Amino acid sequence: MLSWVVTFLVIALIAGILGFGGIAGASIEIAKAIFFIAIILFLVSAVVGLARGRTRV
C-alpha cells in the first residue's frame, strides 16, 4: 500500500511541474487517503498482535 502512496506522490509531483494542477491535487488526495488507510491497518494489526500475545517456540 505504501508503494501506491509513493506512486501517487510521484505522479502529483510530475503533474505539478508540468502545470496540471487538477491532476496533481487529485493525486495528492488519493495518496493521503491510502496513507491514512495504511496507518489505520498497521495500528489494528499491532493491537491484535499485542492482544493475542506471543508464543514461545
N, CA, C and O atoms as a Maestro MAE file, in Angstrom:
{
 s_m_m2io_version
 :::
 2.0.0
}

f_m_ct {
 s_m_title
 :::
 protein
 m_atom[228] {
  # First column is atom index #
  i_m_mmod_type
  r_m_x_coord
  r_m_y_coord
  r_m_z_coord
  i_m_residue_number
  s_m_chain_name
  s_m_pdb_residue_name
  s_m_pdb_atom_name
  i_m_atomic_number
  :::
  1 25 0.815 -1.191 0.000 1 A "MET " " N  " 7
  2 3 0.000 0.000 0.000 1 A "MET " " CA " 6
  3 2 0.860 1.257 0.000 1 A "MET " " C  " 6
  4 15 0.538 2.245 -0.660 1 A "MET " " O  " 8
  5 25 1.939 1.208 0.735 2 A "LEU " " N  " 7
  6 3 2.774 2.401 0.779 2 A "LEU " " CA " 6
  7 2 3.462 2.664 -0.559 2 A "LEU " " C  " 6
  8 15 3.827 3.801 -0.860 2 A "LEU " " O  " 8
  9 25 3.638 1.619 -1.358 3 A "SER " " N  " 7
  10 3 4.195 1.852 -2.694 3 A "SER " " CA " 6
  11 2 3.194 2.620 -3.560 3 A "SER " " C  " 6
  12 15 3.590 3.394 -4.431 3 A "SER " " O  " 8
  13 25 1.899 2.403 -3.319 4 A "TRP " " N  " 7
  14 3 0.879 3.178 -4.044 4 A "TRP " " CA " 6
  15 2 0.969 4.646 -3.663 4 A "TRP " " C  " 6
  16 15 0.821 5.526 -4.511 4 A "TRP " " O  " 8
  17 25 1.213 4.909 -2.369 5 A "VAL " " N  " 7
  18 3 1.344 6.288 -1.905 5 A "VAL " " CA " 6
  19 2 2.498 6.971 -2.628 5 A "VAL " " C  " 6
  20 15 2.364 8.094 -3.115 5 A "VAL " " O  " 8
  21 25 3.627 6.282 -2.690 6 A "VAL " " N  " 7
  22 3 4.793 6.856 -3.364 6 A "VAL " " CA " 6
  23 2 4.492 7.074 -4.847 6 A "VAL " " C  " 6
  24 15 4.881 8.097 -5.411 6 A "VAL " " O  " 8
  25 25 3.809 6.134 -5.477 7 A "THR " " N  " 7
  26 3 3.459 6.270 -6.889 7 A "THR " " CA " 6
  27 2 2.590 7.500 -7.126 7 A "THR " " C  " 6
  28 15 2.853 8.280 -8.042 7 A "THR " " O  " 8
  29 25 1.557 7.678 -6.304 8 A "PHE " " N  " 7
  30 3 0.682 8.835 -6.471 8 A "PHE " " CA " 6
  31 2 1.398 10.137 -6.157 8 A "PHE " " C  " 6
  32 15 1.109 11.160 -6.776 8 A "PHE " " O  " 8
  33 25 2.324 10.121 -5.210 9 A "LEU " " N  " 7
  34 3 3.091 11.331 -4.925 9 A "LEU " " CA " 6
  35 2 3.993 11.699 -6.091 9 A "LEU " " C  " 6
  36 15 4.134 12.878 -6.418 9 A "LEU " " O  " 8
  37 25 4.601 10.707 -6.719 10 A "VAL " " N  " 7
  38 3 5.441 10.982 -7.894 10 A "VAL " " CA " 6
  39 2 4.593 11.532 -9.034 10 A "VAL " " C  " 6
  40 15 4.996 12.476 -9.714 10 A "VAL " " O  " 8
  41 25 3.417 10.941 -9.244 11 A "ILE " " N  " 7
  42 3 2.511 11.441 -10.280 11 A "ILE " " CA " 6
  43 2 2.128 12.887 -9.983 11 A "ILE " " C  " 6
  44 15 2.087 13.719 -10.889 11 A "ILE " " O  " 8
  45 25 1.848 13.187 -8.717 12 A "ALA " " N  " 7
  46 3 1.480 14.547 -8.334 12 A "ALA " " CA " 6
  47 2 2.617 15.524 -8.575 12 A "ALA " " C  " 6
  48 15 2.395 16.635 -9.056 12 A "ALA " " O  " 8
  49 25 3.841 15.110 -8.240 13 A "LEU " " N  " 7
  50 3 4.990 15.994 -8.456 13 A "LEU " " CA " 6
  51 2 5.213 16.278 -9.929 13 A "LEU " " C  " 6
  52 15 5.445 17.422 -10.321 13 A "LEU " " O  " 8
  53 25 5.144 15.237 -10.743 14 A "ILE " " N  " 7
  54 3 5.339 15.415 -12.186 14 A "ILE " " CA " 6
  55 2 4.225 16.280 -12.770 14 A "ILE " " C  " 6
  56 15 4.486 17.171 -13.579 14 A "ILE " " O  " 8
  57 25 2.982 16.018 -12.360 15 A "ALA " " N  " 7
  58 3 1.863 16.810 -12.865 15 A "ALA " " CA " 6
  59 2 1.975 18.266 -12.417 15 A "ALA " " C  " 6
  60 15 1.651 19.178 -13.177 15 A "ALA " " O  " 8
  61 25 2.429 18.482 -11.191 16 A "GLY " " N  " 7
  62 3 2.603 19.841 -10.697 16 A "GLY " " CA " 6
  63 2 3.682 20.592 -11.451 16 A "GLY " " C  " 6
  64 15 3.529 21.778 -11.743 16 A "GLY " " O  " 8
  65 25 4.770 19.913 -11.769 17 A "ILE " " N  " 7
  66 3 5.857 20.545 -12.523 17 A "ILE " " CA " 6
  67 2 5.401 20.902 -13.928 17 A "ILE " " C  " 6
  68 15 5.764 21.953 -14.457 17 A "ILE " " O  " 8
  69 25 4.599 20.024 -14.535 18 A "LEU " " N  " 7
  70 3 4.135 20.258 -15.896 18 A "LEU " " CA " 6
  71 2 2.933 21.197 -15.965 18 A "LEU " " C  " 6
  72 15 2.498 21.562 -17.058 18 A "LEU " " O  " 8
  73 25 2.390 21.593 -14.811 19 A "GLY " " N  " 7
  74 3 1.312 22.567 -14.794 19 A "GLY " " CA " 6
  75 2 -0.087 21.990 -14.786 19 A "GLY " " C  " 6
  76 15 -1.052 22.720 -15.017 19 A "GLY " " O  " 8
  77 25 -0.221 20.717 -14.530 20 A "PHE " " N  " 7
  78 3 -1.550 20.098 -14.454 20 A "PHE " " CA " 6
  79 2 -2.005 20.113 -12.997 20 A "PHE " " C  " 6
  80 15 -1.859 19.120 -12.285 20 A "PHE " " O  " 8
  81 25 -2.553 21.238 -12.560 21 A "GLY " " N  " 7
  82 3 -2.922 21.417 -11.160 21 A "GLY " " CA " 6
  83 2 -4.010 20.471 -10.693 21 A "GLY " " C  " 6
  84 15 -3.950 19.975 -9.568 21 A "GLY " " O  " 8
  85 25 -5.006 20.209 -11.531 22 A "GLY " " N  " 7
  86 3 -6.109 19.336 -11.136 22 A "GLY " " CA " 6
  87 2 -5.661 17.911 -10.907 22 A "GLY " " C  " 6
  88 15 -6.068 17.274 -9.936 22 A "GLY " " O  " 8
  89 25 -4.827 17.411 -11.794 23 A "ILE " " N  " 7
  90 3 -4.317 16.045 -11.662 23 A "ILE " " CA " 6
  91 2 -3.407 15.948 -10.437 23 A "ILE " " C  " 6
  92 15 -3.443 14.957 -9.708 23 A "ILE " " O  " 8
  93 25 -2.595 16.977 -10.218 24 A "ALA " " N  " 7
  94 3 -1.693 16.973 -9.066 24 A "ALA " " CA " 6
  95 2 -2.494 16.968 -7.767 24 A "ALA " " C  " 6
  96 15 -2.163 16.232 -6.838 24 A "ALA " " O  " 8
  97 25 -3.530 17.772 -7.697 25 A "GLY " " N  " 7
  98 3 -4.351 17.824 -6.491 25 A "GLY " " CA " 6
  99 2 -5.059 16.512 -6.219 25 A "GLY " " C  " 6
  100 15 -5.115 16.045 -5.081 25 A "GLY " " O  " 8
  101 25 -5.596 15.925 -7.273 26 A "ALA " " N  " 7
  102 3 -6.292 14.650 -7.120 26 A "ALA " " CA " 6
  103 2 -5.318 13.557 -6.677 26 A "ALA " " C  " 6
  104 15 -5.661 12.736 -5.827 26 A "ALA " " O  " 8
  105 25 -4.127 13.538 -7.234 27 A "SER " " N  " 7
  106 3 -3.135 12.525 -6.863 27 A "SER " " CA " 6
  107 2 -2.705 12.676 -5.408 27 A "SER " " C  " 6
  108 15 -2.503 11.683 -4.709 27 A "SER " " O  " 8
  109 25 -2.565 13.915 -4.956 28 A "ILE " " N  " 7
  110 3 -2.201 14.153 -3.559 28 A "ILE " " CA " 6
  111 2 -3.299 13.648 -2.634 28 A "ILE " " C  " 6
  112 15 -3.012 13.028 -1.610 28 A "ILE " " O  " 8
  113 25 -4.553 13.911 -2.987 29 A "GLU " " N  " 7
  114 3 -5.663 13.459 -2.136 29 A "GLU " " CA " 6
  115 2 -5.734 11.934 -2.086 29 A "GLU " " C  " 6
  116 15 -5.982 11.362 -1.025 29 A "GLU " " O  " 8
  117 25 -5.520 11.281 -3.212 30 A "ILE " " N  " 7
  118 3 -5.522 9.813 -3.236 30 A "ILE " " CA " 6
  119 2 -4.371 9.276 -2.394 30 A "ILE " " C  " 6
  120 15 -4.547 8.320 -1.639 30 A "ILE " " O  " 8
  121 25 -3.198 9.885 -2.519 31 A "ALA " " N  " 7
  122 3 -2.038 9.447 -1.738 31 A "ALA " " CA " 6
  123 2 -2.299 9.609 -0.245 31 A "ALA " " C  " 6
  124 15 -1.943 8.732 0.543 31 A "ALA " " O  " 8
  125 25 -2.916 10.723 0.155 32 A "LYS " " N  " 7
  126 3 -3.240 10.936 1.567 32 A "LYS " " CA " 6
  127 2 -4.202 9.867 2.072 32 A "LYS " " C  " 6
  128 15 -4.003 9.306 3.150 32 A "LYS " " O  " 8
  129 25 -5.229 9.587 1.305 33 A "ALA " " N  " 7
  130 3 -6.230 8.602 1.724 33 A "ALA " " CA " 6
  131 2 -5.596 7.229 1.890 33 A "ALA " " C  " 6
  132 15 -5.834 6.555 2.891 33 A "ALA " " O  " 8
  133 25 -4.796 6.812 0.925 34 A "ILE " " N  " 7
  134 3 -4.152 5.499 1.006 34 A "ILE " " CA " 6
  135 2 -3.175 5.451 2.180 34 A "ILE " " C  " 6
  136 15 -3.070 4.428 2.856 34 A "ILE " " O  " 8
  137 25 -2.465 6.546 2.425 35 A "PHE " " N  " 7
  138 3 -1.519 6.599 3.539 35 A "PHE " " CA " 6
  139 2 -2.243 6.416 4.868 35 A "PHE " " C  " 6
  140 15 -1.796 5.645 5.717 35 A "PHE " " O  " 8
  141 25 -3.351 7.116 5.051 36 A "PHE " " N  " 7
  142 3 -4.072 7.002 6.319 36 A "PHE " " CA " 6
  143 2 -4.717 5.633 6.478 36 A "PHE " " C  " 6
  144 15 -4.795 5.120 7.594 36 A "PHE " " O  " 8
  145 25 -5.175 5.036 5.399 37 A "ILE " " N  " 7
  146 3 -5.702 3.679 5.465 37 A "ILE " " CA " 6
  147 2 -4.597 2.707 5.881 37 A "ILE " " C  " 6
  148 15 -4.832 1.809 6.689 37 A "ILE " " O  " 8
  149 25 -3.400 2.883 5.332 38 A "ALA " " N  " 7
  150 3 -2.276 2.017 5.691 38 A "ALA " " CA " 6
  151 2 -1.907 2.181 7.162 38 A "ALA " " C  " 6
  152 15 -1.604 1.196 7.835 38 A "ALA " " O  " 8
  153 25 -1.929 3.411 7.668 39 A "ILE " " N  " 7
  154 3 -1.623 3.653 9.083 39 A "ILE " " CA " 6
  155 2 -2.668 2.988 9.980 39 A "ILE " " C  " 6
  156 15 -2.317 2.368 10.983 39 A "ILE " " O  " 8
  157 25 -3.946 3.113 9.627 40 A "ILE " " N  " 7
  158 3 -5.008 2.505 10.420 40 A "ILE " " CA " 6
  159 2 -4.873 0.984 10.420 40 A "ILE " " C  " 6
  160 15 -5.015 0.350 11.465 40 A "ILE " " O  " 8
  161 25 -4.601 0.393 9.253 41 A "LEU " " N  " 7
  162 3 -4.423 -1.055 9.188 41 A "LEU " " CA " 6
  163 2 -3.225 -1.512 10.014 41 A "LEU " " C  " 6
  164 15 -3.276 -2.563 10.653 41 A "LEU " " O  " 8
  165 25 -2.151 -0.731 10.004 42 A "PHE " " N  " 7
  166 3 -0.983 -1.061 10.809 42 A "PHE " " CA " 6
  167 2 -1.324 -1.036 12.294 42 A "PHE " " C  " 6
  168 15 -0.938 -1.942 13.033 42 A "PHE " " O  " 8
  169 25 -2.044 -0.008 12.736 43 A "LEU " " N  " 7
  170 3 -2.399 0.090 14.149 43 A "LEU " " CA " 6
  171 2 -3.318 -1.048 14.579 43 A "LEU " " C  " 6
  172 15 -3.156 -1.602 15.667 43 A "LEU " " O  " 8
  173 25 -4.280 -1.396 13.731 44 A "VAL " " N  " 7
  174 3 -5.171 -2.514 14.043 44 A "VAL " " CA " 6
  175 2 -4.367 -3.805 14.146 44 A "VAL " " C  " 6
  176 15 -4.586 -4.606 15.055 44 A "VAL " " O  " 8
  177 25 -3.453 -4.004 13.230 45 A "SER " " N  " 7
  178 3 -2.615 -5.195 13.247 45 A "SER " " CA " 6
  179 2 -1.745 -5.245 14.507 45 A "SER " " C  " 6
  180 15 -1.573 -6.308 15.104 45 A "SER " " O  " 8
  181 25 -1.203 -4.104 14.905 46 A "ALA " " N  " 7
  182 3 -0.373 -4.057 16.102 46 A "ALA " " CA " 6
  183 2 -1.195 -4.366 17.350 46 A "ALA " " C  " 6
  184 15 -0.736 -5.106 18.221 46 A "ALA " " O  " 8
  185 25 -2.394 -3.813 17.448 47 A "VAL " " N  " 7
  186 3 -3.243 -4.063 18.619 47 A "VAL " " CA " 6
  187 2 -3.656 -5.526 18.678 47 A "VAL " " C  " 6
  188 15 -3.636 -6.129 19.751 47 A "VAL " " O  " 8
  189 25 -4.029 -6.102 17.550 48 A "VAL " " N  " 7
  190 3 -4.412 -7.512 17.527 48 A "VAL " " CA " 6
  191 2 -3.225 -8.385 17.892 48 A "VAL " " C  " 6
  192 15 -3.377 -9.369 18.617 48 A "VAL " " O  " 8
  193 25 -2.058 -8.041 17.402 49 A "GLY " " N  " 7
  194 3 -0.861 -8.807 17.737 49 A "GLY " " CA " 6
  195 2 -0.541 -8.751 19.219 49 A "GLY " " C  " 6
  196 15 -0.148 -9.757 19.810 49 A "GLY " " O  " 8
  197 25 -0.708 -7.572 19.830 50 A "LEU " " N  " 7
  198 3 -0.474 -7.463 21.268 50 A "LEU " " CA " 6
  199 2 -1.535 -8.201 22.065 50 A "LEU " " C  " 6
  200 15 -1.235 -8.797 23.100 50 A "LEU " " O  " 8
  201 25 -2.766 -8.165 21.593 51 A "ALA " " N  " 7
  202 3 -3.848 -8.832 22.323 51 A "ALA " " CA " 6
  203 2 -3.689 -10.355 22.293 51 A "ALA " " C  " 6
  204 15 -4.012 -11.030 23.271 51 A "ALA " " O  " 8
  205 25 -3.201 -10.889 21.199 52 A "ARG " " N  " 7
  206 3 -3.028 -12.339 21.090 52 A "ARG " " CA " 6
  207 2 -1.829 -12.812 21.907 52 A "ARG " " C  " 6
  208 15 -1.810 -13.951 22.372 52 A "ARG " " O  " 8
  209 25 -0.868 -11.980 22.079 53 A "GLY " " N  " 7
  210 3 0.327 -12.341 22.843 53 A "GLY " " CA " 6
  211 2 1.281 -13.165 21.998 53 A "GLY " " C  " 6
  212 15 0.963 -13.592 20.888 53 A "GLY " " O  " 8
  213 25 2.458 -13.372 22.562 54 A "ARG " " N  " 7
  214 3 3.462 -14.156 21.852 54 A "ARG " " CA " 6
  215 2 3.508 -15.561 22.404 54 A "ARG " " C  " 6
  216 15 3.287 -15.792 23.593 54 A "ARG " " O  " 8
  217 25 3.796 -16.484 21.529 55 A "THR " " N  " 7
  218 3 4.007 -17.865 21.965 55 A "THR " " CA " 6
  219 2 5.504 -18.170 21.856 55 A "THR " " C  " 6
  220 15 6.175 -17.754 20.912 55 A "THR " " O  " 8
  221 25 5.997 -18.894 22.830 56 A "ARG " " N  " 7
  222 3 7.425 -19.224 22.804 56 A "ARG " " CA " 6
  223 2 7.635 -20.488 21.986 56 A "ARG " " C  " 6
  224 15 6.862 -21.443 22.064 56 A "ARG " " O  " 8
  225 25 8.685 -20.464 21.215 57 A "VAL " " N  " 7
  226 3 8.986 -21.613 20.356 57 A "VAL " " CA " 6
  227 2 10.041 -22.462 21.016 57 A "VAL " " C  " 6
  228 15 10.446 -23.484 20.463 57 A "VAL " " O  " 8
  :::
 }
 m_bond[227] {
  # First column is bond index #
  i_m_from
  i_m_to
  i_m_order
  :::
  1 1 2 1
  2 2 3 1
  3 3 4 2
  4 3 5 1
  5 5 6 1
  6 6 7 1
  7 7 8 2
  8 7 9 1
  9 9 10 1
  10 10 11 1
  11 11 12 2
  12 11 13 1
  13 13 14 1
  14 14 15 1
  15 15 16 2
  16 15 17 1
  17 17 18 1
  18 18 19 1
  19 19 20 2
  20 19 21 1
  21 21 22 1
  22 22 23 1
  23 23 24 2
  24 23 25 1
  25 25 26 1
  26 26 27 1
  27 27 28 2
  28 27 29 1
  29 29 30 1
  30 30 31 1
  31 31 32 2
  32 31 33 1
  33 33 34 1
  34 34 35 1
  35 35 36 2
  36 35 37 1
  37 37 38 1
  38 38 39 1
  39 39 40 2
  40 39 41 1
  41 41 42 1
  42 42 43 1
  43 43 44 2
  44 43 45 1
  45 45 46 1
  46 46 47 1
  47 47 48 2
  48 47 49 1
  49 49 50 1
  50 50 51 1
  51 51 52 2
  52 51 53 1
  53 53 54 1
  54 54 55 1
  55 55 56 2
  56 55 57 1
  57 57 58 1
  58 58 59 1
  59 59 60 2
  60 59 61 1
  61 61 62 1
  62 62 63 1
  63 63 64 2
  64 63 65 1
  65 65 66 1
  66 66 67 1
  67 67 68 2
  68 67 69 1
  69 69 70 1
  70 70 71 1
  71 71 72 2
  72 71 73 1
  73 73 74 1
  74 74 75 1
  75 75 76 2
  76 75 77 1
  77 77 78 1
  78 78 79 1
  79 79 80 2
  80 79 81 1
  81 81 82 1
  82 82 83 1
  83 83 84 2
  84 83 85 1
  85 85 86 1
  86 86 87 1
  87 87 88 2
  88 87 89 1
  89 89 90 1
  90 90 91 1
  91 91 92 2
  92 91 93 1
  93 93 94 1
  94 94 95 1
  95 95 96 2
  96 95 97 1
  97 97 98 1
  98 98 99 1
  99 99 100 2
  100 99 101 1
  101 101 102 1
  102 102 103 1
  103 103 104 2
  104 103 105 1
  105 105 106 1
  106 106 107 1
  107 107 108 2
  108 107 109 1
  109 109 110 1
  110 110 111 1
  111 111 112 2
  112 111 113 1
  113 113 114 1
  114 114 115 1
  115 115 116 2
  116 115 117 1
  117 117 118 1
  118 118 119 1
  119 119 120 2
  120 119 121 1
  121 121 122 1
  122 122 123 1
  123 123 124 2
  124 123 125 1
  125 125 126 1
  126 126 127 1
  127 127 128 2
  128 127 129 1
  129 129 130 1
  130 130 131 1
  131 131 132 2
  132 131 133 1
  133 133 134 1
  134 134 135 1
  135 135 136 2
  136 135 137 1
  137 137 138 1
  138 138 139 1
  139 139 140 2
  140 139 141 1
  141 141 142 1
  142 142 143 1
  143 143 144 2
  144 143 145 1
  145 145 146 1
  146 146 147 1
  147 147 148 2
  148 147 149 1
  149 149 150 1
  150 150 151 1
  151 151 152 2
  152 151 153 1
  153 153 154 1
  154 154 155 1
  155 155 156 2
  156 155 157 1
  157 157 158 1
  158 158 159 1
  159 159 160 2
  160 159 161 1
  161 161 162 1
  162 162 163 1
  163 163 164 2
  164 163 165 1
  165 165 166 1
  166 166 167 1
  167 167 168 2
  168 167 169 1
  169 169 170 1
  170 170 171 1
  171 171 172 2
  172 171 173 1
  173 173 174 1
  174 174 175 1
  175 175 176 2
  176 175 177 1
  177 177 178 1
  178 178 179 1
  179 179 180 2
  180 179 181 1
  181 181 182 1
  182 182 183 1
  183 183 184 2
  184 183 185 1
  185 185 186 1
  186 186 187 1
  187 187 188 2
  188 187 189 1
  189 189 190 1
  190 190 191 1
  191 191 192 2
  192 191 193 1
  193 193 194 1
  194 194 195 1
  195 195 196 2
  196 195 197 1
  197 197 198 1
  198 198 199 1
  199 199 200 2
  200 199 201 1
  201 201 202 1
  202 202 203 1
  203 203 204 2
  204 203 205 1
  205 205 206 1
  206 206 207 1
  207 207 208 2
  208 207 209 1
  209 209 210 1
  210 210 211 1
  211 211 212 2
  212 211 213 1
  213 213 214 1
  214 214 215 1
  215 215 216 2
  216 215 217 1
  217 217 218 1
  218 218 219 1
  219 219 220 2
  220 219 221 1
  221 221 222 1
  222 222 223 1
  223 223 224 2
  224 223 225 1
  225 225 226 1
  226 226 227 1
  227 227 228 2
  :::
 }
}
